[in-house]
């Protein structure tokens, strides 16, 4: 695992990270240190999702859904964890501004 920033712990075996990938980002869930699912996306699409009334984004194995607790992470239709919207937004800001974190 090569994280630019600390990943979010979703449960005992899963971690979620957003990593830079040229002009896009990779949303990755790691299981026991190995990449489990991944989705490449534009930062702008993630920012629009955060600021919109949409409740769900993406189709396929990895999906994000907003709820009262924050951003829920679903894999293959199964809820695996949640990240606060504030933490998710801060993570995106830090990705947009490289060199501002350690």
C-alpha positions in Angstrom: 0.0 0.0 0.0 1.4 3.4 -1.0 -0.8 6.1 0.5 -0.1 9.8 0.0 -2.3 10.5 3.0 -3.6 8.3 5.7 -6.5 6.1 4.5 -9.8 6.0 6.3 -10.5 2.9 8.4 -13.8 1.4 7.3 -13.8 -1.7 9.5 -11.4 -4.2 10.9 -10.1 -5.3 7.5 -11.0 -2.5 5.0 -9.4 0.9 4.4 -10.5 3.6 1.9 -8.1 6.0 0.2 -8.3 8.6 -2.5 -5.0 8.7 -4.5 -3.8 11.0 -7.3 -3.7 9.4 -10.7 -2.4 12.0 -13.2 -5.4 14.3 -13.9 -7.9 12.0 -12.0 -8.0 10.3 -8.7 -8.4 6.7 -7.7 -10.9 5.8 -5.1 -9.5 2.6 -3.6 -10.7 0.1 -0.9 -7.9 -2.0 0.5 -8.6 -5.3 2.1 -5.8 -6.6 4.4 -3.3 -4.3 2.7 -4.2 -5.4 -0.9 -6.2 -3.4 -3.4 -9.8 -4.8 -3.3 -11.8 -2.4 -5.5 -10.9 0.7 -7.3 -12.6 3.4 -9.4 -10.9 6.3 -11.3 -12.8 9.6 -11.3 -12.4 13.3 -11.6 -12.1 15.4 -8.5 -14.7 17.8 -9.9 -17.3 15.1 -10.1 -16.7 14.2 -6.4 -16.9 17.8 -5.4 -20.2 18.2 -7.3 -21.6 15.1 -5.5 -20.6 16.5 -2.1 -22.4 19.8 -2.8 -25.4 18.4 -4.6 -28.7 16.9 -3.4 -27.7 13.6 -5.0 -27.7 10.7 -2.6 -25.7 8.2 -4.6 -22.9 8.3 -7.1 -21.4 5.6 -9.4 -22.7 2.3 -10.5 -20.7 -1.0 -10.3 -18.8 -2.6 -7.5 -17.8 0.6 -5.6 -20.5 3.2 -4.8 -20.7 6.2 -2.5 -23.9 7.3 -0.9 -24.7 10.3 1.3 -26.6 9.7 4.5 -27.1 11.4 7.8 -23.8 10.1 9.1 -21.7 11.1 6.1 -20.5 9.4 3.0 -21.3 5.7 3.0 -19.0 3.3 1.1 -20.7 0.3 -0.5 -19.0 -2.6 -2.2 -21.1 -4.9 -4.4 -24.2 -3.5 -2.8 -23.0 -4.1 0.8 -22.4 -1.2 3.2 -18.8 -1.4 4.5 -18.2 1.9 6.3 -18.8 5.6 6.5 -16.7 8.8 6.3 -17.8 12.1 7.6 -18.6 14.6 4.9 -16.2 17.1 6.5 -13.4 14.6 6.5 -14.1 13.6 2.9 -14.1 17.3 1.8 -10.8 18.0 3.6 -9.3 14.9 2.0 -10.3 16.3 -1.5 -8.9 19.8 -0.7 -5.6 18.3 0.4 -5.4 16.3 -2.9 -6.0 19.5 -4.9 -3.2 21.3 -3.0 -0.2 18.9 -3.1 2.6 19.7 -0.7 0.3 21.1 2.0 0.4 18.0 4.1 3.0 15.7 5.5 
